[in-house]
Amino acid sequence: MPIPESQHRSYLARQVGTMALSHVHVENPMAQVRAAAWCNSVSRLGIHLPLFVVHDLGCLLTTQLGPAGYSLGPHSALLAQIAPPPGAQAMLVRYHALLTQLASSEVVEKLAGWRLRDDLVAVLLTRILTDTYQRWRDPGKSAGAAELPLDLAMYRSANVARHFLDFDSQPIWSFLEQLTAHDLHIYTSTELIDLDTVRLLGLFKEDTANGAEALGSSLDLVDLFSALE
């Protein structure tokens, strides 16, 4: 049964609102659109994550740290508008620490230099976060999940703080607590990524110039996930 348009818009607004908690800043305006594409692919694998987490970890895997890449830190102005509940500040500090630790990983640094395809980024994110997501005991964690649009204008014009405040934020804070409680597991899962396998999968791309389809374009997300396992 197709998801009603109003429900689809509601899910999009909630996801955009979570970007108030994002800690990775990228100048390229297409970063959020690319994150939405990753989010869609991860959802097809049965993992329904907040957009800000997919955005932040995905940017670490695809962008170099520095003026031409990304910077780390909270959106102080947005956080001031949403007024996080008691205890949230400690979770945000731990989240920042997790991102800083991941950014310093040699595995992440190498992956960021390889210009990975979006489907491969999505599979890596799924591999890193699946266990943490599955252990999150929120009965409504997949409710209303829908495809996010890949329209830059919808993200650039969004009032992130307003969208965050329009919905019950308890599930988002609950997931952030889950995420930071499993920070060591997330870091270990990242460190255990087999770089040789990722490099091999990254070599196979669609050869449109010669009209030939290489292995990578014929592999679906499940196949890619299995290959990394």
C-alpha positions, 0 to 999 in steps of 0.5 A: 500500500503506498504511503499517503502524501501527507504522511510522506511529507511528515516523515520528510519534515521529521528527518529534516528536523533531526539535522539540528543535531548534526555535527558535521558541516560541509560547504557543498549544498548537495551534501544533504541531498546525497545524505538523503540518497544514502538514507533511502538505500539504508532504509531499503536494507531495513535500517531506518536511521535519523537523517543527521546520523546518516549525514554525519557518518556518511560525510566522514566516509566521503569527505576530507577534514579541512577547509575544502572538506568538512568541519566538526562541531554542533549547530549552536544556533539551532540547538539554542532554538530547540532547547534540548532537554536535561541530560541531552547536552552530555549526549551531544558531547559524547556524540561529538567525541564519537565523530572525532574518534571516527574522523581520526581512524585510518580506515575512515581517512582512506575511505574518504579518499576513494570517492565511493559510490553512493550505494557502497557508502550506504552499505558501509553505513548499514554495516557500521550501525545495524547492531546499534539500531537493532538493539534500540528498543523503540517500537515505533522506530520504523513508523512512517518510513518513506523515500526522501526526495532528492530535491536540493530546494526542499532542503535549502529552504527548510526551517530545521528548528521549526521542523524539529519542534513540530514533532515529538523529539523523544525518539531522536534523543532516545536514539542519540542515547543508544548511539553514544552508549554503543560508541565503542562498538560503532568505532570497532565496527568501522575499524573492522571494515575490510578495505581490500574488499571495499577497494575491489567493489569500488573498482566495478562500475557501469562502463557507459562509454562502452555500453557494458555493465560491470559487476558493481552496477549489477550487484544490489544492496543486499549483495554488496552488504553480503560481500562486506560481511 
